[in-house]
């Protein structure tokens, strides 16, 4: 079975919004966005709102829990060019550990929460668990960089 064509995996705690749905899709040219998130997979209102953004860009969208995504992504058609979006580093790591072939990880917005510190980027705050997840993925061959918008320069995070 051929590997799914994941054009990019992005961490963004807002998941799908205008910047992701317009700017990133214009750069990447996916025809399917997969939101892998345990919370949104069960939230019909959030799915409806995010679906409108995807539809405005002419792109299909699917919502899966982390486990569902790991279970079904290998069934993707070769014609599907997937933009995979997750909420946080632990979700990306979980998918990778379950065999999802993540090669490039784009770190977008990770908002401030107590215990997190700012990185070299104003929109990315991390704690030691996040950094452990990044280091683990990097050690397993994932290219990880911060890039909020497609026109910005990539900043290596680990």
N, C-alpha and C positions, 0 to 999 in steps of 0.2 A: 504494500500500500504506500503510495506517495505521501510525503509529508504535506501538511496543509500549508498553503501559501500565506504566511503571516507577514505582511509587508512591514508592520511595525507593531510593537507592544508599547503602550503608553500608560504611565501612572499619572492619574489626575484625580484628586479627591472629589472633584465636581463631576467626574465621569464625562458625560457628553453634554457639551454646551456649544455656543457659537464658535469659539476659537477652535475647538476640536472638530466640530461638525463642518466648518467652512474652510478655515485656513489649512488645517492638516490634511483634510481629504482632498483639497485642491492640489496639494503637493504630492500626496501619496497615490492618488487615483485608485483607492480600494473600491470594491463594489459591495462589500459587506462590512459592517461594524459589529463586532461582538462586544457586549458589555458583560464582563464576568464579575459578578458582585452578588454576594449572598443577600444583601439587603434589598437592592433594586429588583432582583429576580422575583421577589414577592410583593412588590409595590406597584400596583397597576397605574396609579397616577403618575409616578416618576417615569414609568415606561412610556406612557402616552406623551408626556412632555418631550422626552428624549427622541421618541419616534418622529415627532414633528421636525426636529432639527435634521435628522437623517433624511427624511422625505424631502425636505427643502433642498438638500444637496443631491437628491436622486440616488441615494444609496440605501441598500437594505440594512436592516438592523435586527439583531437577535439578542435576547437577554437570557443569561444562564447563571446559575450559582457557580461557584468555583468548581465544585465537583462535577456538575453537569457539563461544564465547558471541557474539563479534562476528559470526560467520558465520550463526548461527541465530536470534538474538533478533528479527530482523525477521519471522520466520515465526510469532511468537507470535499466538495467537488473541486477538481483541478482548475475549474473556471472561476472559483471564488478567490478573490484577493482580499484578505482579511486584515482589518485594522482592529487589533485587540486592545481594549481599554479596561484597566483595573483601577481600584481605588488607592491601593497602597503597596509598598514593597512586599509585605507578607503574602498578599494575594498573588503577585507575580511569582514569588518563590514557590508557593504551593503549586501553582500550575506547572512550573518548570520541574519540580520534584515528581509530579505525576505524569511526566513525559511530554508535556506541551513543548514543542520546539521553539523556544524563545531564543533568538540570536541577538536581537538588538532591542534594548530597553530604553525608552525615552522617558525621562523624569520631568513631568510638568508640575503643576501646582500641588504642593503638600503644605497645607495651612499650618499655622502655629497652633500648638496645643501645649499645655503645661508639660515641662520636661523636654521639650524639643528646642533645638538651637538652630539658628539661621545658618545656611550654607553660604557660599559665595553668591548665591542668587536670592533676591528678595522674596521670591514666591516659594522657596523650598526650605522647609524646616524638618530636621531629622532628630531622632534619638538613637541610642546605641542599638536597639533592636533593628531599626531601619538599616543602620550601617552594617550590622551583622548580615542581614538579608542581602544587601548589595554586595558585600564581600563574598558571600557564598555563591551568588549567581556569577560574579566576575570570575571566581575560581573555576567555575564550570563552563566558561567560554562565552558568557553573555557580555556584549559590548554595552556599557551603561553610561549614559550622559544626560545632563540637564539641558533642556532646550524648550523654553516656554512656547515660542512661536517658531514656525519653520524658517523665518528669515534671520533668526538669531544664530550666533555661533554656538556650537555644542561645547559644553564644559564637562570634562570628565569628572565623575563624582568619586570614584575609587580607583 
